Amino acid sequence: MKLKALAAAAALFATTAAHALTGPGSLGNIDNQTIAIGNTHGAGVSFSDVYAFSVSNIGLGAGVVFDFALDPLPNLPGPEFDIEFSSITFLDAALTVLAHDADGSDGWSLLTLLPTSGSYSFVVEGTAVGNFGGTYAGVLTTFVPSPIPEPGTYALLLAGLGVVGFVAKRRKSQ
């Protein structure tokens, strides 16, 4: 699980404090982007926040979440503001689970292969257990390499260079 910890560290490193948190919903195409995500829920509310996104090619996806717990106020039991995560999951468009973490023993982070271009979802589930609810933040990031040209593209390039060379040689000989 060192790979998950490395992915979490890389994703957190890639974010900057200037990013505003993006709530659940559609994020659009996020090729090679890092998006700061997060949400706030009322006390006792169980939630399932879905961050939908797409990529234009095969790649990697990483997601990390963490909560902010505030210590209890005098005369009140338990934390004032806290989230208890139950799972985080990457899903493809057919709702096939690509990666899932339900215990958080190594931190709430996931790294997965995004096997094709298309739509995916990152789902954060939990319960706001604080007296006044809870909030969480995190990042969702992708690495999508540039597509490799087809062999036909190289053949067309070579043919074009050959024609340019032939025309240049013919003009020179006239």
Helices and strands as residue ranges (DSSP letters): H 2-14, E 25-29, E 34-41, E 46-55, E 59-67, E 83-92, E 97-101, E 109-114, E 118-128, E 134-143, H 151-173
